């Protein structure tokens, strides 16, 4: 994991979606998961790339993707 990796998850206190860097204590909030994921992908592209993890409403990981750099261990299935 690098310092550039990001996560999108739903905050329980106010039901907002949060886009935050894994090493950060705070993040950016959005009303929808789609908006949070799009903003996170754009931030990763602008900062040189990293891994994006998106969690669902239940807190389980829905999607993991490498953005902006070549994945050293590409998955066998093609999600994107």
PDB file of N, CA, C and O in Angstrom:
ATOM      1  N   UNK A   1       0.828  -1.186   0.000  1.00  0.00           N
ATOM      2  CA  UNK A   1       0.000   0.000   0.000  1.00  0.00           C
ATOM      3  C   UNK A   1       0.868   1.242   0.000  1.00  0.00           C
ATOM      4  O   UNK A   1       1.866   1.320   0.716  1.00  0.00           O
ATOM      5  N   UNK A   2       0.488   2.182  -0.786  1.00  0.00           N
ATOM      6  CA  UNK A   2       1.212   3.444  -0.800  1.00  0.00           C
ATOM      7  C   UNK A   2       0.385   4.519  -0.104  1.00  0.00           C
ATOM      8  O   UNK A   2      -0.779   4.305   0.234  1.00  0.00           O
ATOM      9  N   UNK A   3       0.995   5.658   0.101  1.00  0.00           N
ATOM     10  CA  UNK A   3       0.287   6.764   0.744  1.00  0.00           C
ATOM     11  C   UNK A   3      -0.813   7.331  -0.141  1.00  0.00           C
ATOM     12  O   UNK A   3      -1.664   8.087   0.328  1.00  0.00           O
ATOM     13  N   UNK A   4      -0.798   6.973  -1.403  1.00  0.00           N
ATOM     14  CA  UNK A   4      -1.759   7.518  -2.347  1.00  0.00           C
ATOM     15  C   UNK A   4      -3.051   6.714  -2.430  1.00  0.00           C
ATOM     16  O   UNK A   4      -3.988   7.152  -3.097  1.00  0.00           O
ATOM     17  N   UNK A   5      -3.138   5.583  -1.796  1.00  0.00           N
ATOM     18  CA  UNK A   5      -4.332   4.745  -1.883  1.00  0.00           C
ATOM     19  C   UNK A   5      -5.523   5.446  -1.235  1.00  0.00           C
ATOM     20  O   UNK A   5      -5.380   6.145  -0.232  1.00  0.00           O
ATOM     21  N   UNK A   6      -6.703   5.246  -1.827  1.00  0.00           N
ATOM     22  CA  UNK A   6      -7.914   5.922  -1.356  1.00  0.00           C
ATOM     23  C   UNK A   6      -9.021   4.912  -1.100  1.00  0.00           C
ATOM     24  O   UNK A   6      -9.006   3.798  -1.623  1.00  0.00           O
ATOM     25  N   UNK A   7      -9.999   5.334  -0.267  1.00  0.00           N
ATOM     26  CA  UNK A   7     -11.140   4.493   0.061  1.00  0.00           C
ATOM     27  C   UNK A   7     -12.417   5.329   0.024  1.00  0.00           C
ATOM     28  O   UNK A   7     -12.432   6.485   0.447  1.00  0.00           O
ATOM     29  N   UNK A   8     -13.484   4.723  -0.489  1.00  0.00           N
ATOM     30  CA  UNK A   8     -14.808   5.346  -0.487  1.00  0.00           C
ATOM     31  C   UNK A   8     -15.689   4.474   0.399  1.00  0.00           C
ATOM     32  O   UNK A   8     -15.789   3.265   0.190  1.00  0.00           O
ATOM     33  N   UNK A   9     -16.328   5.095   1.391  1.00  0.00           N
ATOM     34  CA  UNK A   9     -17.190   4.348   2.309  1.00  0.00           C
ATOM     35  C   UNK A   9     -18.316   5.244   2.794  1.00  0.00           C
ATOM     36  O   UNK A   9     -18.271   6.462   2.623  1.00  0.00           O
ATOM     37  N   UNK A  10     -19.331   4.632   3.404  1.00  0.00           N
ATOM     38  CA  UNK A  10     -20.489   5.377   3.913  1.00  0.00           C
ATOM     39  C   UNK A  10     -20.315   5.623   5.402  1.00  0.00           C
ATOM     40  O   UNK A  10     -20.089   4.690   6.172  1.00  0.00           O
ATOM     41  N   UNK A  11     -20.420   6.878   5.801  1.00  0.00           N
ATOM     42  CA  UNK A  11     -20.294   7.252   7.203  1.00  0.00           C
ATOM     43  C   UNK A  11     -21.632   7.037   7.895  1.00  0.00           C
ATOM     44  O   UNK A  11     -22.657   7.526   7.421  1.00  0.00           O
ATOM     45  N   UNK A  12     -21.635   6.322   8.996  1.00  0.00           N
ATOM     46  CA  UNK A  12     -22.867   5.942   9.680  1.00  0.00           C
ATOM     47  C   UNK A  12     -23.566   7.117  10.345  1.00  0.00           C
ATOM     48  O   UNK A  12     -24.794   7.123  10.431  1.00  0.00           O
ATOM     49  N   UNK A  13     -22.827   8.106  10.815  1.00  0.00           N
ATOM     50  CA  UNK A  13     -23.431   9.194  11.585  1.00  0.00           C
ATOM     51  C   UNK A  13     -24.405  10.037  10.764  1.00  0.00           C
ATOM     52  O   UNK A  13     -25.457  10.422  11.274  1.00  0.00           O
ATOM     53  N   UNK A  14     -24.077  10.330   9.508  1.00  0.00           N
ATOM     54  CA  UNK A  14     -24.958  11.186   8.705  1.00  0.00           C
ATOM     55  C   UNK A  14     -25.288  10.589   7.335  1.00  0.00           C
ATOM     56  O   UNK A  14     -25.877  11.272   6.497  1.00  0.00           O
ATOM     57  N   UNK A  15     -24.916   9.322   7.092  1.00  0.00           N
ATOM     58  CA  UNK A  15     -25.221   8.615   5.849  1.00  0.00           C
ATOM     59  C   UNK A  15     -24.607   9.263   4.612  1.00  0.00           C
ATOM     60  O   UNK A  15     -25.122   9.085   3.508  1.00  0.00           O
ATOM     61  N   UNK A  16     -23.526  10.003   4.772  1.00  0.00           N
ATOM     62  CA  UNK A  16     -22.809  10.605   3.648  1.00  0.00           C
ATOM     63  C   UNK A  16     -21.722   9.642   3.185  1.00  0.00           C
ATOM     64  O   UNK A  16     -21.241   8.815   3.959  1.00  0.00           O
ATOM     65  N   UNK A  17     -21.339   9.758   1.911  1.00  0.00           N
ATOM     66  CA  UNK A  17     -20.251   8.961   1.358  1.00  0.00           C
ATOM     67  C   UNK A  17     -18.962   9.750   1.483  1.00  0.00           C
ATOM     68  O   UNK A  17     -18.925  10.940   1.170  1.00  0.00           O
ATOM     69  N   UNK A  18     -17.912   9.097   1.935  1.00  0.00           N
ATOM     70  CA  UNK A  18     -16.637   9.755   2.210  1.00  0.00           C
ATOM     71  C   UNK A  18     -15.574   9.206   1.270  1.00  0.00           C
ATOM     72  O   UNK A  18     -15.451   7.995   1.086  1.00  0.00           O
ATOM     73  N   UNK A  19     -14.809  10.120   0.678  1.00  0.00           N
ATOM     74  CA  UNK A  19     -13.635   9.779  -0.127  1.00  0.00           C
ATOM     75  C   UNK A  19     -12.429  10.255   0.660  1.00  0.00           C
ATOM     76  O   UNK A  19     -12.256  11.456   0.871  1.00  0.00           O
ATOM     77  N   UNK A  20     -11.581   9.309   1.103  1.00  0.00           N
ATOM     78  CA  UNK A  20     -10.431   9.722   1.892  1.00  0.00           C
ATOM     79  C   UNK A  20      -9.201   8.903   1.539  1.00  0.00           C
ATOM     80  O   UNK A  20      -9.287   7.731   1.172  1.00  0.00           O
ATOM     81  N   UNK A  21      -8.062   9.556   1.663  1.00  0.00           N
ATOM     82  CA  UNK A  21      -6.785   8.865   1.500  1.00  0.00           C
ATOM     83  C   UNK A  21      -6.586   7.968   2.713  1.00  0.00           C
ATOM     84  O   UNK A  21      -6.944   8.360   3.823  1.00  0.00           O
ATOM     85  N   UNK A  22      -6.032   6.788   2.535  1.00  0.00           N
ATOM     86  CA  UNK A  22      -5.929   5.822   3.625  1.00  0.00           C
ATOM     87  C   UNK A  22      -5.115   6.340   4.800  1.00  0.00           C
ATOM     88  O   UNK A  22      -5.391   5.963   5.939  1.00  0.00           O
ATOM     89  N   UNK A  23      -4.132   7.182   4.568  1.00  0.00           N
ATOM     90  CA  UNK A  23      -3.298   7.677   5.664  1.00  0.00           C
ATOM     91  C   UNK A  23      -3.839   8.973   6.277  1.00  0.00           C
ATOM     92  O   UNK A  23      -3.214   9.530   7.180  1.00  0.00           O
ATOM     93  N   UNK A  24      -4.979   9.455   5.806  1.00  0.00           N
ATOM     94  CA  UNK A  24      -5.542  10.712   6.294  1.00  0.00           C
ATOM     95  C   UNK A  24      -6.555  10.471   7.408  1.00  0.00           C
ATOM     96  O   UNK A  24      -7.116   9.382   7.536  1.00  0.00           O
ATOM     97  N   UNK A  25      -6.775  11.503   8.205  1.00  0.00           N
ATOM     98  CA  UNK A  25      -7.774  11.385   9.265  1.00  0.00           C
ATOM     99  C   UNK A  25      -9.137  11.914   8.827  1.00  0.00           C
ATOM    100  O   UNK A  25     -10.159  11.551   9.409  1.00  0.00           O
ATOM    101  N   UNK A  26      -9.157  12.767   7.809  1.00  0.00           N
ATOM    102  CA  UNK A  26     -10.418  13.322   7.304  1.00  0.00           C
ATOM    103  C   UNK A  26     -10.507  13.078   5.811  1.00  0.00           C
ATOM    104  O   UNK A  26      -9.518  12.738   5.163  1.00  0.00           O
ATOM    105  N   UNK A  27     -11.711  13.258   5.271  1.00  0.00           N
ATOM    106  CA  UNK A  27     -11.902  13.075   3.839  1.00  0.00           C
ATOM    107  C   UNK A  27     -12.941  14.045   3.304  1.00  0.00           C
ATOM    108  O   UNK A  27     -13.417  14.924   4.023  1.00  0.00           O
ATOM    109  N   UNK A  28     -13.284  13.878   2.041  1.00  0.00           N
ATOM    110  CA  UNK A  28     -14.283  14.700   1.371  1.00  0.00           C
ATOM    111  C   UNK A  28     -15.620  13.964   1.409  1.00  0.00           C
ATOM    112  O   UNK A  28     -15.651  12.751   1.206  1.00  0.00           O
ATOM    113  N   UNK A  29     -16.729  14.668   1.666  1.00  0.00           N
ATOM    114  CA  UNK A  29     -18.035  14.021   1.759  1.00  0.00           C
ATOM    115  C   UNK A  29     -18.885  14.328   0.529  1.00  0.00           C
ATOM    116  O   UNK A  29     -18.790  15.404  -0.062  1.00  0.00           O
ATOM    117  N   UNK A  30     -19.716  13.358   0.160  1.00  0.00           N
ATOM    118  CA  UNK A  30     -20.604  13.459  -0.992  1.00  0.00           C
ATOM    119  C   UNK A  30     -21.942  12.830  -0.641  1.00  0.00           C
ATOM    120  O   UNK A  30     -22.036  12.026   0.286  1.00  0.00           O
ATOM    121  N   UNK A  31     -22.977  13.201  -1.388  1.00  0.00           N
ATOM    122  CA  UNK A  31     -24.309  12.650  -1.160  1.00  0.00           C
ATOM    123  C   UNK A  31     -24.477  11.267  -1.771  1.00  0.00           C
ATOM    124  O   UNK A  31     -25.263  10.462  -1.271  1.00  0.00           O
ATOM    125  N   UNK A  32     -23.738  10.977  -2.862  1.00  0.00           N
ATOM    126  CA  UNK A  32     -23.888   9.692  -3.537  1.00  0.00           C
ATOM    127  C   UNK A  32     -22.555   8.965  -3.634  1.00  0.00           C
ATOM    128  O   UNK A  32     -21.491   9.584  -3.635  1.00  0.00           O
ATOM    129  N   UNK A  33     -22.631   7.652  -3.714  1.00  0.00           N
ATOM    130  CA  UNK A  33     -21.428   6.839  -3.854  1.00  0.00           C
ATOM    131  C   UNK A  33     -20.776   7.094  -5.218  1.00  0.00           C
ATOM    132  O   UNK A  33     -19.550   7.100  -5.326  1.00  0.00           O
ATOM    133  N   UNK A  34     -21.577   7.301  -6.241  1.00  0.00           N
ATOM    134  CA  UNK A  34     -21.059   7.549  -7.577  1.00  0.00           C
ATOM    135  C   UNK A  34     -20.214   8.817  -7.616  1.00  0.00           C
ATOM    136  O   UNK A  34     -19.139   8.828  -8.216  1.00  0.00           O
ATOM    137  N   UNK A  35     -20.689   9.877  -6.986  1.00  0.00           N
ATOM    138  CA  UNK A  35     -19.943  11.130  -6.956  1.00  0.00           C
ATOM    139  C   UNK A  35     -18.640  10.971  -6.183  1.00  0.00           C
ATOM    140  O   UNK A  35     -17.607  11.500  -6.593  1.00  0.00           O
ATOM    141  N   UNK A  36     -18.681  10.254  -5.078  1.00  0.00           N
ATOM    142  CA  UNK A  36     -17.476  10.041  -4.271  1.00  0.00           C
ATOM    143  C   UNK A  36     -16.452   9.217  -5.042  1.00  0.00           C
ATOM    144  O   UNK A  36     -15.261   9.525  -5.002  1.00  0.00           O
ATOM    145  N   UNK A  37     -16.893   8.177  -5.743  1.00  0.00           N
ATOM    146  CA  UNK A  37     -15.979   7.326  -6.502  1.00  0.00           C
ATOM    147  C   UNK A  37     -15.357   8.094  -7.672  1.00  0.00           C
ATOM    148  O   UNK A  37     -14.163   7.956  -7.938  1.00  0.00           O
ATOM    149  N   UNK A  38     -16.153   8.894  -8.363  1.00  0.00           N
ATOM    150  CA  UNK A  38     -15.630   9.676  -9.490  1.00  0.00           C
ATOM    151  C   UNK A  38     -14.587  10.687  -9.020  1.00  0.00           C
ATOM    152  O   UNK A  38     -13.551  10.859  -9.662  1.00  0.00           O
ATOM    153  N   UNK A  39     -14.858  11.349  -7.910  1.00  0.00           N
ATOM    154  CA  UNK A  39     -13.902  12.321  -7.369  1.00  0.00           C
ATOM    155  C   UNK A  39     -12.623  11.635  -6.909  1.00  0.00           C
ATOM    156  O   UNK A  39     -11.526  12.160  -7.097  1.00  0.00           O
ATOM    157  N   UNK A  40     -12.769  10.479  -6.314  1.00  0.00           N
ATOM    158  CA  UNK A  40     -11.607   9.723  -5.852  1.00  0.00           C
ATOM    159  C   UNK A  40     -10.731   9.286  -7.022  1.00  0.00           C
ATOM    160  O   UNK A  40      -9.506   9.389  -6.955  1.00  0.00           O
ATOM    161  N   UNK A  41     -11.352   8.801  -8.090  1.00  0.00           N
ATOM    162  CA  UNK A  41     -10.604   8.400  -9.281  1.00  0.00           C
ATOM    163  C   UNK A  41      -9.855   9.584  -9.873  1.00  0.00           C
ATOM    164  O   UNK A  41      -8.705   9.443 -10.291  1.00  0.00           O
ATOM    165  N   UNK A  42     -10.489  10.746  -9.914  1.00  0.00           N
ATOM    166  CA  UNK A  42      -9.846  11.935 -10.464  1.00  0.00           C
ATOM    167  C   UNK A  42      -8.663  12.361  -9.597  1.00  0.00           C
ATOM    168  O   UNK A  42      -7.616  12.738 -10.123  1.00  0.00           O
ATOM    169  N   UNK A  43      -8.818  12.304  -8.286  1.00  0.00           N
ATOM    170  CA  UNK A  43      -7.710  12.651  -7.388  1.00  0.00           C
ATOM    171  C   UNK A  43      -6.539  11.687  -7.558  1.00  0.00           C
ATOM    172  O   UNK A  43      -5.383  12.108  -7.523  1.00  0.00           O
ATOM    173  N   UNK A  44      -6.826  10.400  -7.741  1.00  0.00           N
ATOM    174  CA  UNK A  44      -5.764   9.425  -7.957  1.00  0.00           C
ATOM    175  C   UNK A  44      -5.028   9.687  -9.267  1.00  0.00           C
ATOM    176  O   UNK A  44      -3.802   9.591  -9.319  1.00  0.00           O
ATOM    177  N   UNK A  45      -5.763  10.015 -10.319  1.00  0.00           N
ATOM    178  CA  UNK A  45      -5.128  10.322 -11.599  1.00  0.00           C
ATOM    179  C   UNK A  45      -4.239  11.552 -11.484  1.00  0.00           C
ATOM    180  O   UNK A  45      -3.135  11.576 -12.028  1.00  0.00           O
ATOM    181  N   UNK A  46      -4.717  12.576 -10.778  1.00  0.00           N
ATOM    182  CA  UNK A  46      -3.958  13.817 -10.637  1.00  0.00           C
ATOM    183  C   UNK A  46      -2.705  13.651  -9.786  1.00  0.00           C
ATOM    184  O   UNK A  46      -1.742  14.400  -9.950  1.00  0.00           O
ATOM    185  N   UNK A  47      -2.709  12.676  -8.881  1.00  0.00           N
ATOM    186  CA  UNK A  47      -1.586  12.530  -7.959  1.00  0.00           C
ATOM    187  C   UNK A  47      -0.638  11.396  -8.339  1.00  0.00           C
ATOM    188  O   UNK A  47       0.238  11.039  -7.552  1.00  0.00           O
ATOM    189  N   UNK A  48      -0.799  10.831  -9.521  1.00  0.00           N
ATOM    190  CA  UNK A  48       0.140   9.825  -9.976  1.00  0.00           C
ATOM    191  C   UNK A  48      -0.328   8.397  -9.868  1.00  0.00           C
ATOM    192  O   UNK A  48       0.416   7.485 -10.228  1.00  0.00           O
ATOM    193  N   UNK A  49      -1.528   8.168  -9.388  1.00  0.00           N
ATOM    194  CA  UNK A  49      -2.088   6.829  -9.349  1.00  0.00           C
ATOM    195  C   UNK A  49      -2.040   6.181  -7.983  1.00  0.00           C
ATOM    196  O   UNK A  49      -1.320   6.621  -7.087  1.00  0.00           O
ATOM    197  N   UNK A  50      -2.820   5.127  -7.847  1.00  0.00           N
ATOM    198  CA  UNK A  50      -2.892   4.391  -6.594  1.00  0.00           C
ATOM    199  C   UNK A  50      -4.038   3.396  -6.640  1.00  0.00           C
ATOM    200  O   UNK A  50      -4.666   3.202  -7.680  1.00  0.00           O
ATOM    201  N   UNK A  51      -4.300   2.778  -5.518  1.00  0.00           N
ATOM    202  CA  UNK A  51      -5.375   1.790  -5.418  1.00  0.00           C
ATOM    203  C   UNK A  51      -6.629   2.433  -4.841  1.00  0.00           C
ATOM    204  O   UNK A  51      -6.557   3.204  -3.885  1.00  0.00           O
ATOM    205  N   UNK A  52      -7.779   2.109  -5.430  1.00  0.00           N
ATOM    206  CA  UNK A  52      -9.067   2.617  -4.978  1.00  0.00           C
ATOM    207  C   UNK A  52      -9.894   1.453  -4.453  1.00  0.00           C
ATOM    208  O   UNK A  52     -10.108   0.466  -5.157  1.00  0.00           O
ATOM    209  N   UNK A  53     -10.360   1.574  -3.206  1.00  0.00           N
ATOM    210  CA  UNK A  53     -11.229   0.578  -2.593  1.00  0.00           C
ATOM    211  C   UNK A  53     -12.582   1.229  -2.337  1.00  0.00           C
ATOM    212  O   UNK A  53     -12.660   2.287  -1.712  1.00  0.00           O
ATOM    213  N   UNK A  54     -13.654   0.591  -2.824  1.00  0.00           N
ATOM    214  CA  UNK A  54     -15.004   1.111  -2.632  1.00  0.00           C
ATOM    215  C   UNK A  54     -15.770   0.115  -1.773  1.00  0.00           C
ATOM    216  O   UNK A  54     -15.854  -1.068  -2.103  1.00  0.00           O
ATOM    217  N   UNK A  55     -16.329   0.603  -0.671  1.00  0.00           N
ATOM    218  CA  UNK A  55     -17.134  -0.231   0.217  1.00  0.00           C
ATOM    219  C   UNK A  55     -18.611   0.072   0.005  1.00  0.00           C
ATOM    220  O   UNK A  55     -18.978   1.194  -0.344  1.00  0.00           O
ATOM    221  N   UNK A  56     -19.456  -0.931   0.217  1.00  0.00           N
ATOM    222  CA  UNK A  56     -20.892  -0.782   0.072  1.00  0.00           C
ATOM    223  C   UNK A  56     -21.529  -0.262   1.348  1.00  0.00           C
ATOM    224  O   UNK A  56     -20.834   0.079   2.305  1.00  0.00           O
ATOM    225  N   UNK A  57     -22.844  -0.204   1.358  1.00  0.00           N
ATOM    226  CA  UNK A  57     -23.583   0.268   2.534  1.00  0.00           C
ATOM    227  C   UNK A  57     -23.342  -0.586   3.763  1.00  0.00           C
ATOM    228  O   UNK A  57     -23.386  -0.091   4.889  1.00  0.00           O
ATOM    229  N   UNK A  58     -23.086  -1.869   3.550  1.00  0.00           N
ATOM    230  CA  UNK A  58     -22.876  -2.784   4.665  1.00  0.00           C
ATOM    231  C   UNK A  58     -21.432  -2.797   5.166  1.00  0.00           C
ATOM    232  O   UNK A  58     -21.118  -3.510   6.119  1.00  0.00           O
ATOM    233  N   UNK A  59     -20.561  -2.028   4.544  1.00  0.00           N
ATOM    234  CA  UNK A  59     -19.171  -1.950   4.973  1.00  0.00           C
ATOM    235  C   UNK A  59     -18.262  -2.985   4.333  1.00  0.00           C
ATOM    236  O   UNK A  59     -17.056  -2.984   4.580  1.00  0.00           O
ATOM    237  N   UNK A  60     -18.826  -3.873   3.511  1.00  0.00           N
ATOM    238  CA  UNK A  60     -18.029  -4.882   2.819  1.00  0.00           C
ATOM    239  C   UNK A  60     -17.428  -4.276   1.549  1.00  0.00           C
ATOM    240  O   UNK A  60     -18.038  -3.408   0.924  1.00  0.00           O
ATOM    241  N   UNK A  61     -16.248  -4.726   1.176  1.00  0.00           N
ATOM    242  CA  UNK A  61     -15.591  -4.216  -0.029  1.00  0.00           C
ATOM    243  C   UNK A  61     -16.380  -4.648  -1.258  1.00  0.00           C
ATOM    244  O   UNK A  61     -16.649  -5.834  -1.450  1.00  0.00           O
ATOM    245  N   UNK A  62     -16.747  -3.676  -2.086  1.00  0.00           N
ATOM    246  CA  UNK A  62     -17.480  -3.946  -3.325  1.00  0.00           C
ATOM    247  C   UNK A  62     -16.544  -4.031  -4.508  1.00  0.00           C
ATOM    248  O   UNK A  62     -16.729  -4.851  -5.407  1.00  0.00           O
ATOM    249  N   UNK A  63     -15.521  -3.164  -4.499  1.00  0.00           N
ATOM    250  CA  UNK A  63     -14.664  -3.062  -5.664  1.00  0.00           C
ATOM    251  C   UNK A  63     -13.275  -2.585  -5.252  1.00  0.00           C
ATOM    252  O   UNK A  63     -13.127  -1.741  -4.369  1.00  0.00           O
ATOM    253  N   UNK A  64     -12.270  -3.139  -5.904  1.00  0.00           N
ATOM    254  CA  UNK A  64     -10.899  -2.674  -5.739  1.00  0.00           C
ATOM    255  C   UNK A  64     -10.338  -2.482  -7.137  1.00  0.00           C
ATOM    256  O   UNK A  64     -10.534  -3.327  -8.011  1.00  0.00           O
ATOM    257  N   UNK A  65      -9.637  -1.371  -7.352  1.00  0.00           N
ATOM    258  CA  UNK A  65      -9.120  -1.079  -8.673  1.00  0.00           C
ATOM    259  C   UNK A  65      -7.841  -0.268  -8.550  1.00  0.00           C
ATOM    260  O   UNK A  65      -7.691   0.528  -7.623  1.00  0.00           O
ATOM    261  N   UNK A  66      -6.927  -0.466  -9.475  1.00  0.00           N
ATOM    262  CA  UNK A  66      -5.720   0.334  -9.551  1.00  0.00           C
ATOM    263  C   UNK A  66      -5.943   1.403 -10.607  1.00  0.00           C
ATOM    264  O   UNK A  66      -6.272   1.096 -11.752  1.00  0.00           O
ATOM    265  N   UNK A  67      -5.763   2.655 -10.218  1.00  0.00           N
ATOM    266  CA  UNK A  67      -6.027   3.790 -11.097  1.00  0.00           C
ATOM    267  C   UNK A  67      -4.716   4.507 -11.395  1.00  0.00           C
ATOM    268  O   UNK A  67      -3.948   4.806 -10.482  1.00  0.00           O
ATOM    269  N   UNK A  68      -4.461   4.781 -12.668  1.00  0.00           N
ATOM    270  CA  UNK A  68      -3.357   5.651 -13.055  1.00  0.00           C
ATOM    271  C   UNK A  68      -1.978   5.034 -13.071  1.00  0.00           C
ATOM    272  O   UNK A  68      -1.012   5.735 -13.371  1.00  0.00           O
ATOM    273  N   UNK A  69      -1.841   3.776 -12.768  1.00  0.00           N
ATOM    274  CA  UNK A  69      -0.553   3.088 -12.882  1.00  0.00           C
ATOM    275  C   UNK A  69      -0.818   1.617 -13.157  1.00  0.00           C
ATOM    276  O   UNK A  69      -1.899   1.098 -12.880  1.00  0.00           O
ATOM    277  N   UNK A  70       0.185   0.965 -13.702  1.00  0.00           N
ATOM    278  CA  UNK A  70       0.015  -0.437 -14.051  1.00  0.00           C
ATOM    279  C   UNK A  70      -0.018  -1.290 -12.793  1.00  0.00           C
ATOM    280  O   UNK A  70       0.821  -1.136 -11.905  1.00  0.00           O
ATOM    281  N   UNK A  71      -0.991  -2.190 -12.722  1.00  0.00           N
ATOM    282  CA  UNK A  71      -1.139  -3.099 -11.591  1.00  0.00           C
ATOM    283  C   UNK A  71      -0.064  -4.174 -11.684  1.00  0.00           C
ATOM    284  O   UNK A  71      -0.008  -4.883 -12.689  1.00  0.00           O
ATOM    285  N   UNK A  72       0.797  -4.324 -10.669  1.00  0.00           N
ATOM    286  CA  UNK A  72       1.852  -5.322 -10.748  1.00  0.00           C
ATOM    287  C   UNK A  72       1.329  -6.761 -10.707  1.00  0.00           C
ATOM    288  O   UNK A  72       2.010  -7.669 -11.184  1.00  0.00           O
ATOM    289  N   UNK A  73       0.158  -6.982 -10.158  1.00  0.00           N
ATOM    290  CA  UNK A  73      -0.466  -8.300 -10.094  1.00  0.00           C
ATOM    291  C   UNK A  73      -1.898  -8.190 -10.602  1.00  0.00           C
ATOM    292  O   UNK A  73      -2.829  -8.155  -9.797  1.00  0.00           O
ATOM    293  N   UNK A  74      -2.096  -8.136 -11.916  1.00  0.00           N
ATOM    294  CA  UNK A  74      -3.454  -7.938 -12.431  1.00  0.00           C
ATOM    295  C   UNK A  74      -4.364  -9.114 -12.103  1.00  0.00           C
ATOM    296  O   UNK A  74      -3.914 -10.260 -12.072  1.00  0.00           O
ATOM    297  N   UNK A  75      -5.642  -8.834 -11.859  1.00  0.00           N
ATOM    298  CA  UNK A  75      -6.585  -9.920 -11.547  1.00  0.00           C
ATOM    299  C   UNK A  75      -6.906 -10.744 -12.781  1.00  0.00           C
ATOM    300  O   UNK A  75      -6.767 -10.278 -13.912  1.00  0.00           O
ATOM    301  N   UNK A  76      -7.333 -11.965 -12.547  1.00  0.00           N
ATOM    302  CA  UNK A  76      -7.678 -12.834 -13.667  1.00  0.00           C
ATOM    303  C   UNK A  76      -9.010 -12.445 -14.266  1.00  0.00           C
ATOM    304  O   UNK A  76      -9.189 -12.522 -15.481  1.00  0.00           O
ATOM    305  N   UNK A  77      -9.949 -12.028 -13.432  1.00  0.00           N
ATOM    306  CA  UNK A  77     -11.246 -11.595 -13.960  1.00  0.00           C
ATOM    307  C   UNK A  77     -11.164 -10.126 -14.349  1.00  0.00           C
ATOM    308  O   UNK A  77     -10.308  -9.392 -13.855  1.00  0.00           O
ATOM    309  N   UNK A  78     -12.030  -9.712 -15.208  1.00  0.00           N
ATOM    310  CA  UNK A  78     -12.034  -8.334 -15.707  1.00  0.00           C
ATOM    311  C   UNK A  78     -13.284  -7.623 -15.217  1.00  0.00           C
ATOM    312  O   UNK A  78     -14.351  -7.756 -15.816  1.00  0.00           O
ATOM    313  N   UNK A  79     -13.159  -6.868 -14.131  1.00  0.00           N
ATOM    314  CA  UNK A  79     -14.302  -6.151 -13.577  1.00  0.00           C
ATOM    315  C   UNK A  79     -14.563  -4.865 -14.352  1.00  0.00           C
ATOM    316  O   UNK A  79     -15.713  -4.489 -14.577  1.00  0.00           O
ATOM    317  N   UNK A  80     -13.494  -4.198 -14.755  1.00  0.00           N
ATOM    318  CA  UNK A  80     -13.637  -2.893 -15.414  1.00  0.00           C
ATOM    319  C   UNK A  80     -13.136  -2.974 -16.826  1.00  0.00           C
ATOM    320  O   UNK A  80     -13.169  -1.980 -17.552  1.00  0.00           O
TER     321      UNK A  80
END
